[in-house]
Every structure is written in C-alpha cells, then in structure tokens.
Amino acid sequence: GGVILGRNGAFVLKDRPGALHVKLVGQTKVRVARAARLFGISEERSAKRQPLEDDFRRELSRQYFRFDPTTDDYYGLVIDTTRFNEDQVVAIIVAAAKARAA
C-alpha cells in the first residue's frame, strides 16, 4: 500500500487495480484563507495567486497528460475539504480505503 499525492495521479494510475483515487476540492474563499495562513501571506495576495495556481495546474494536466482534472471521471471519492477539518478528511479517506479493501 501507499499514498501518492498529485493532481495527475488518478489519471496516471487509472488502471491500477485496488487503487482508491481521491479528489480534494473546496470553496474558493475558504481555500484562499487557508493558503494565506499556510504561506504567511495576506488574503488579498492569496486571492490573486489562487486562480493563477489553479489555471497553471489544470493546463499542465491538459497539456502533458491530455487529462481534464476538473472532471470527476477518474476519482472514486471526492471530498469538499472546506466542509470538514483535517482529521475528518483523513478519517473519511481511511474508511473508504478500508471499505474498498474489504
């Protein structure tokens, strides 16, 4: 077992038997505030960076993998992380992985 983080992991490993592909999403304003705290920047600066980061990552996926990460096609579980705390998100993923393995 293992955990692989990355936007393109679900696509790259789409045919891997037993893999649980999890997509983490969230409301933009909450993600902006979270990023500001995490990186020690103002929310204003974070709000300017967020669409640039999202667009850059999305375009990398499309250009190099011919993969659209905005769809949920390759994910078995999609979690809005702005509606749960970190411990709850981890618990949801662990429960899904255990249920899939059973």
C-alpha positions in Angstrom: 0.0 0.0 0.0 0.9 3.6 -0.2 -0.2 7.1 -0.9 0.6 9.1 -3.9 -0.2 12.8 -4.0 -0.6 14.8 -7.1 -3.2 16.1 -9.4 -2.4 13.6 -12.2 -2.1 10.5 -10.0 -5.6 9.4 -10.6 -5.1 9.6 -14.3 -1.6 8.0 -14.4 -2.7 5.2 -12.1 -6.3 4.9 -13.5 -5.8 1.2 -14.5 -4.1 0.2 -11.2 -6.3 -2.5 -9.5 -7.3 -1.7 -6.0 -6.3 2.0 -6.1 -8.6 4.5 -4.4 -8.4 7.8 -6.2 -9.4 10.8 -4.0 -10.1 14.3 -5.3 -9.9 17.1 -2.7 -11.9 20.2 -3.6 -13.2 23.2 -1.8 -14.9 26.6 -1.8 -12.5 29.2 -3.3 -12.8 31.7 -0.5 -12.0 29.1 2.2 -9.1 27.8 0.1 -7.8 31.4 -0.3 -7.9 32.0 3.5 -6.3 28.6 4.2 -3.5 29.3 1.7 -2.9 32.7 3.2 -2.4 31.2 6.7 -0.3 28.3 5.4 2.1 30.6 3.4 2.0 33.6 5.8 0.7 36.0 3.2 -2.3 38.3 3.1 -5.6 37.0 1.9 -5.5 39.7 -0.8 -2.3 38.3 -2.2 -3.6 34.7 -1.8 -6.7 35.6 -3.7 -4.6 36.9 -6.6 -2.4 33.7 -6.6 -5.3 31.2 -6.3 -6.6 31.4 -9.9 -3.1 31.5 -11.3 -2.2 28.3 -9.4 -5.4 26.6 -10.4 -5.1 27.6 -14.0 -1.4 26.6 -14.2 -2.0 23.1 -12.7 -5.1 22.5 -14.8 -3.2 23.4 -18.0 -0.2 21.2 -17.1 -2.6 18.3 -16.8 -4.3 19.0 -20.1 -1.0 19.7 -22.0 1.1 16.8 -20.7 -1.4 14.1 -19.9 -4.4 15.0 -22.1 -6.3 14.8 -18.8 -9.0 17.2 -17.6 -8.7 17.4 -13.8 -11.9 19.4 -13.5 -14.0 16.3 -14.1 -14.5 13.6 -11.5 -14.2 10.7 -14.1 -11.1 9.1 -12.6 -12.0 9.5 -8.9 -13.7 7.1 -6.6 -14.2 9.7 -3.8 -14.5 13.5 -4.0 -14.3 15.4 -0.7 -15.0 19.1 -0.2 -12.3 19.8 2.4 -13.7 23.1 3.3 -16.7 21.4 5.0 -14.6 19.1 7.2 -11.5 19.6 9.4 -8.3 17.7 8.5 -8.9 14.9 11.0 -12.4 14.3 9.5 -11.0 14.3 5.9 -8.4 11.7 6.9 -11.0 9.6 8.6 -13.2 9.6 5.5 -10.3 8.6 3.3 -9.2 5.8 5.7 -12.8 4.5 6.0 -13.2 4.5 2.2 -9.8 2.7 1.7 -10.7 0.1 4.3 -14.1 -0.5 2.8 -12.6 -0.8 -0.7 -10.1 -3.4 0.6 -12.7 -5.5 2.4 
